[in-house]
Amino acid sequence: MTGLLRGPWGVTLILANLLNAYVAYGALVTQPLGDWDEQTLTAIEFASALLIVLGVVTSLLALLPVRRGTLSRWWLAPSLILLTVGAARWTYIVQTYPQGPGG
């Protein structure tokens, strides 16, 4: 029975991790023009927060077949790594570009 379930779970997790990677690429590649570029900073923070949420959802989605033994535990790694990337990027942006007195 586990062989029949491996395919759909694998495809679902691959698609979810590809979505996570796309959001991570946007969060990492986008650079603000300066401290005053509030729109870009907000977009980076949003992408980072979205990456954290997607990482948690994908990790929880991967946890079910991993605990059942349908998939190996390595299927948890991509979503947890991308979740960490999202948290690190958000922390970096908040510390590097602090909100000024007008914000």
N, CA and C atoms as a LAMMPS dump frame, in Angstrom:
ITEM: TIMESTEP
0
ITEM: NUMBER OF ATOMS
309
ITEM: BOX BOUNDS ff ff ff
-5.0000000000000000e+02 5.0000000000000000e+02
-5.0000000000000000e+02 5.0000000000000000e+02
-5.0000000000000000e+02 5.0000000000000000e+02
ITEM: ATOMS id mol type element x y z
1 1 1 N 0.818 -1.199 0
2 1 2 C 0 0 0
3 1 3 C 0.854 1.252 0
4 2 1 N 2.015 1.212 0.621
5 2 2 C 2.832 2.421 0.675
6 2 3 C 3.36 2.802 -0.699
7 3 1 N 3.577 1.84 -1.578
8 3 2 C 4.048 2.143 -2.922
9 3 3 C 3.026 2.933 -3.721
10 4 1 N 1.752 2.662 -3.504
11 4 2 C 0.7 3.386 -4.206
12 4 3 C 0.577 4.827 -3.724
13 5 1 N 0.878 5.069 -2.456
14 5 2 C 0.744 6.411 -1.895
15 5 3 C 1.981 7.272 -2.128
16 6 1 N 3.102 6.66 -2.429
17 6 2 C 4.347 7.397 -2.573
18 6 3 C 4.274 8.403 -3.729
19 7 1 N 3.664 8.048 -4.825
20 7 2 C 3.584 8.929 -5.998
21 7 3 C 2.817 10.214 -5.754
22 8 1 N 1.563 10.136 -5.301
23 8 2 C 0.807 11.374 -5.065
24 8 3 C 1.436 12.266 -4.001
25 9 1 N 1.953 11.679 -2.919
26 9 2 C 2.597 12.492 -1.884
27 9 3 C 3.851 13.159 -2.428
28 10 1 N 4.615 12.416 -3.202
29 10 2 C 5.837 12.972 -3.776
30 10 3 C 5.553 14.13 -4.717
31 11 1 N 4.564 13.965 -5.581
32 11 2 C 4.207 15.034 -6.526
33 11 3 C 3.706 16.259 -5.775
34 12 1 N 2.865 16.051 -4.78
35 12 2 C 2.336 17.168 -3.99
36 12 3 C 3.454 17.926 -3.285
37 13 1 N 4.374 17.202 -2.677
38 13 2 C 5.468 17.854 -1.96
39 13 3 C 6.456 18.532 -2.904
40 14 1 N 6.684 17.953 -4.058
41 14 2 C 7.565 18.6 -5.047
42 14 3 C 6.96 19.921 -5.498
43 15 1 N 5.665 19.923 -5.798
44 15 2 C 5.005 21.164 -6.216
45 15 3 C 5.012 22.204 -5.095
46 16 1 N 4.769 21.773 -3.873
47 16 2 C 4.779 22.707 -2.738
48 16 3 C 6.177 23.281 -2.521
49 17 1 N 7.203 22.446 -2.644
50 17 2 C 8.57 22.931 -2.474
51 17 3 C 9.007 23.834 -3.625
52 18 1 N 8.51 23.587 -4.823
53 18 2 C 8.797 24.495 -5.94
54 18 3 C 8.166 25.861 -5.702
55 19 1 N 6.963 25.884 -5.168
56 19 2 C 6.328 27.154 -4.816
57 19 3 C 7.139 27.871 -3.736
58 20 1 N 7.588 27.13 -2.738
59 20 2 C 8.435 27.712 -1.693
60 20 3 C 9.722 28.286 -2.287
61 21 1 N 10.339 27.554 -3.197
62 21 2 C 11.589 28.02 -3.808
63 21 3 C 11.359 29.285 -4.629
64 22 1 N 10.218 29.382 -5.308
65 22 2 C 9.901 30.576 -6.092
66 22 3 C 9.744 31.799 -5.186
67 23 1 N 9.041 31.634 -4.084
68 23 2 C 8.861 32.734 -3.128
69 23 3 C 10.205 33.098 -2.494
70 24 1 N 11.028 32.084 -2.185
71 24 2 C 12.347 32.345 -1.598
72 24 3 C 13.226 33.116 -2.579
73 25 1 N 13.167 32.78 -3.841
74 25 2 C 13.937 33.496 -4.853
75 25 3 C 13.529 34.968 -4.885
76 26 1 N 12.232 35.227 -4.853
77 26 2 C 11.762 36.611 -4.837
78 26 3 C 12.191 37.361 -3.592
79 27 1 N 12.155 36.698 -2.458
80 27 2 C 12.541 37.349 -1.201
81 27 3 C 14.035 37.621 -1.147
82 28 1 N 14.84 36.738 -1.729
83 28 2 C 16.29 36.888 -1.653
84 28 3 C 16.869 37.806 -2.727
85 29 1 N 16.287 37.815 -3.906
86 29 2 C 16.848 38.582 -5.02
87 29 3 C 16.443 40.049 -4.965
88 30 1 N 15.273 40.333 -4.461
89 30 2 C 14.794 41.711 -4.398
90 30 3 C 15.631 42.511 -3.409
91 31 1 N 16.137 43.641 -3.86
92 31 2 C 16.97 44.502 -3.019
93 31 3 C 16.357 45.906 -2.972
94 32 1 N 16.267 46.492 -1.791
95 32 2 C 15.761 47.867 -1.7
96 32 3 C 16.802 48.849 -2.226
97 33 1 N 16.335 49.987 -2.731
98 33 2 C 17.242 51.01 -3.243
99 33 3 C 17.913 51.79 -2.124
100 34 1 N 17.308 51.79 -0.957
101 34 2 C 17.865 52.499 0.194
102 34 3 C 16.93 52.399 1.377
103 35 1 N 17.279 53.129 2.431
104 35 2 C 16.441 53.123 3.631
105 35 3 C 15.055 53.693 3.373
106 36 1 N 14.933 54.548 2.395
107 36 2 C 13.68 55.225 2.095
108 36 3 C 12.734 54.376 1.245
109 37 1 N 13.192 53.274 0.671
110 37 2 C 12.404 52.444 -0.25
111 37 3 C 11.46 51.527 0.529
112 38 1 N 10.447 52.13 1.103
113 38 2 C 9.54 51.418 2
114 38 3 C 8.696 50.372 1.272
115 39 1 N 8.334 50.62 0.025
116 39 2 C 7.515 49.653 -0.716
117 39 3 C 8.274 48.347 -0.953
118 40 1 N 9.525 48.451 -1.343
119 40 2 C 10.319 47.245 -1.575
120 40 3 C 10.598 46.513 -0.272
121 41 1 N 10.872 47.255 0.796
122 41 2 C 11.105 46.619 2.089
123 41 3 C 9.859 45.877 2.568
124 42 1 N 8.698 46.475 2.354
125 42 2 C 7.447 45.814 2.727
126 42 3 C 7.226 44.562 1.888
127 43 1 N 7.552 44.632 0.598
128 43 2 C 7.401 43.462 -0.269
129 43 3 C 8.335 42.327 0.154
130 44 1 N 9.561 42.658 0.537
131 44 2 C 10.505 41.636 0.992
132 44 3 C 10.021 41.01 2.295
133 45 1 N 9.534 41.852 3.206
134 45 2 C 9.017 41.323 4.472
135 45 3 C 7.797 40.432 4.237
136 46 1 N 6.933 40.825 3.317
137 46 2 C 5.761 40.007 3.002
138 46 3 C 6.179 38.676 2.397
139 47 1 N 7.121 38.712 1.454
140 47 2 C 7.593 37.465 0.836
141 47 3 C 8.255 36.56 1.87
142 48 1 N 8.991 37.145 2.796
143 48 2 C 9.626 36.348 3.848
144 48 3 C 8.589 35.724 4.771
145 49 1 N 7.582 36.495 5.149
146 49 2 C 6.508 35.965 5.997
147 49 3 C 5.728 34.872 5.267
148 50 1 N 5.467 35.085 3.984
149 50 2 C 4.776 34.071 3.184
150 50 3 C 5.613 32.799 3.09
151 51 1 N 6.921 32.961 2.953
152 51 2 C 7.813 31.811 2.894
153 51 3 C 7.795 31.028 4.209
154 52 1 N 7.736 31.726 5.319
155 52 2 C 7.65 31.056 6.624
156 52 3 C 6.347 30.273 6.73
157 53 1 N 5.239 30.887 6.343
158 53 2 C 3.934 30.21 6.412
159 53 3 C 3.905 29 5.481
160 54 1 N 4.393 29.179 4.247
161 54 2 C 4.417 28.059 3.308
162 54 3 C 5.348 26.95 3.788
163 55 1 N 6.45 27.323 4.417
164 55 2 C 7.362 26.324 4.955
165 55 3 C 6.726 25.499 6.057
166 56 1 N 5.972 26.164 6.932
167 56 2 C 5.283 25.449 8.01
168 56 3 C 4.215 24.525 7.428
169 57 1 N 3.431 25.041 6.482
170 57 2 C 2.364 24.224 5.884
171 57 3 C 2.954 23.03 5.14
172 58 1 N 4.013 23.246 4.378
173 58 2 C 4.636 22.152 3.638
174 58 3 C 5.268 21.141 4.585
175 59 1 N 5.865 21.614 5.666
176 59 2 C 6.447 20.69 6.646
177 59 3 C 5.362 19.829 7.293
178 60 1 N 4.26 20.443 7.639
179 60 2 C 3.153 19.678 8.219
180 60 3 C 2.565 18.702 7.208
181 61 1 N 2.519 19.125 5.948
182 61 2 C 2.022 18.248 4.889
183 61 3 C 2.961 17.057 4.684
184 62 1 N 4.262 17.294 4.803
185 62 2 C 5.242 16.217 4.629
186 62 3 C 5.305 15.311 5.853
187 63 1 N 4.912 15.823 6.99
188 63 2 C 5.025 15.052 8.223
189 63 3 C 4.118 13.819 8.219
190 64 1 N 2.965 13.928 7.613
191 64 2 C 2.024 12.808 7.61
192 64 3 C 2.595 11.573 6.893
193 65 1 N 3.044 11.677 5.642
194 65 2 C 3.595 10.464 5.004
195 65 3 C 4.927 10.025 5.607
196 66 1 N 5.681 10.95 6.18
197 66 2 C 6.943 10.562 6.812
198 66 3 C 6.664 9.729 8.059
199 67 1 N 5.707 10.152 8.857
200 67 2 C 5.378 9.404 10.082
201 67 3 C 4.761 8.043 9.77
202 68 1 N 4.034 7.965 8.662
203 68 2 C 3.448 6.68 8.257
204 68 3 C 4.479 5.748 7.633
205 69 1 N 5.617 6.284 7.255
206 69 2 C 6.655 5.482 6.616
207 69 3 C 6.521 5.408 5.11
208 70 1 N 5.601 6.186 4.537
209 70 2 C 5.427 6.194 3.095
210 70 3 C 6.604 6.868 2.405
211 71 1 N 7.093 7.953 2.977
212 71 2 C 8.24 8.678 2.432
213 71 3 C 9.335 8.736 3.49
214 72 1 N 10.564 8.926 3.037
215 72 2 C 11.673 9.008 3.979
216 72 3 C 11.687 10.373 4.666
217 73 1 N 12.436 10.447 5.751
218 73 2 C 12.471 11.683 6.532
219 73 3 C 13.148 12.83 5.795
220 74 1 N 13.88 12.547 4.739
221 74 2 C 14.564 13.595 3.975
222 74 3 C 13.583 14.502 3.236
223 75 1 N 12.347 14.071 3.099
224 75 2 C 11.342 14.912 2.459
225 75 3 C 10.999 16.133 3.315
226 76 1 N 11.343 16.109 4.577
227 76 2 C 11.115 17.26 5.452
228 76 3 C 12.168 18.352 5.249
229 77 1 N 13.332 17.986 4.761
230 77 2 C 14.465 18.921 4.694
231 77 3 C 14.214 20.163 3.831
232 78 1 N 13.72 20.053 2.596
233 78 2 C 13.57 21.271 1.778
234 78 3 C 12.663 22.322 2.408
235 79 1 N 11.537 21.894 2.943
236 79 2 C 10.611 22.871 3.524
237 79 3 C 11.19 23.503 4.786
238 80 1 N 11.911 22.736 5.584
239 80 2 C 12.511 23.299 6.791
240 80 3 C 13.659 24.253 6.452
241 81 1 N 14.417 23.923 5.421
242 81 2 C 15.499 24.821 4.986
243 81 3 C 14.927 26.126 4.456
244 82 1 N 13.892 26.044 3.637
245 82 2 C 13.294 27.262 3.088
246 82 3 C 12.585 28.075 4.174
247 83 1 N 12.026 27.422 5.164
248 83 2 C 11.444 28.13 6.303
249 83 3 C 12.536 28.914 7.027
250 84 1 N 13.686 28.306 7.211
251 84 2 C 14.81 28.975 7.865
252 84 3 C 15.31 30.14 7.03
253 85 1 N 15.347 29.979 5.719
254 85 2 C 15.759 31.065 4.822
255 85 3 C 14.806 32.247 4.951
256 86 1 N 13.508 31.974 5.006
257 86 2 C 12.523 33.049 5.168
258 86 3 C 12.693 33.793 6.478
259 87 1 N 12.918 33.056 7.547
260 87 2 C 13.109 33.695 8.855
261 87 3 C 14.404 34.511 8.876
262 88 1 N 15.458 33.981 8.273
263 88 2 C 16.741 34.698 8.246
264 88 3 C 16.646 35.965 7.404
265 89 1 N 15.968 35.896 6.278
266 89 2 C 15.836 37.077 5.415
267 89 3 C 15.01 38.161 6.108
268 90 1 N 13.927 37.764 6.753
269 90 2 C 13.082 38.727 7.45
270 90 3 C 13.869 39.387 8.583
271 91 1 N 14.606 38.599 9.333
272 91 2 C 15.421 39.144 10.423
273 91 3 C 16.471 40.108 9.893
274 92 1 N 17.112 39.744 8.788
275 92 2 C 18.13 40.605 8.195
276 92 3 C 17.545 41.951 7.761
277 93 1 N 16.398 41.916 7.102
278 93 2 C 15.767 43.151 6.621
279 93 3 C 15.355 44.031 7.797
280 94 1 N 14.777 43.449 8.826
281 94 2 C 14.32 44.233 9.984
282 94 3 C 15.509 44.866 10.714
283 95 1 N 16.61 44.161 10.811
284 95 2 C 17.773 44.697 11.516
285 95 3 C 18.587 45.663 10.672
286 96 1 N 18.662 45.444 9.377
287 96 2 C 19.468 46.295 8.505
288 96 3 C 18.755 47.596 8.17
289 97 1 N 17.446 47.556 7.987
290 97 2 C 16.663 48.729 7.625
291 97 3 C 15.635 49.004 8.722
292 98 1 N 16.048 49.528 9.843
293 98 2 C 15.083 49.786 10.923
294 98 3 C 14.092 50.863 10.506
295 99 1 N 12.906 50.744 11.046
296 99 2 C 11.856 51.702 10.74
297 99 3 C 12.175 53.014 11.443
298 100 1 N 12.129 54.088 10.681
299 100 2 C 12.476 55.39 11.223
300 100 3 C 11.385 55.972 12.092
301 101 1 N 11.593 57.207 12.619
302 101 2 C 10.609 57.837 13.501
303 101 3 C 9.317 58.164 12.794
304 102 1 N 9.353 58.315 11.465
305 102 2 C 8.128 58.653 10.727
306 102 3 C 7.292 57.447 10.398
307 103 1 N 7.803 56.221 10.604
308 103 2 C 7.1 55.017 10.17
309 103 3 C 6.4 54.306 11.191
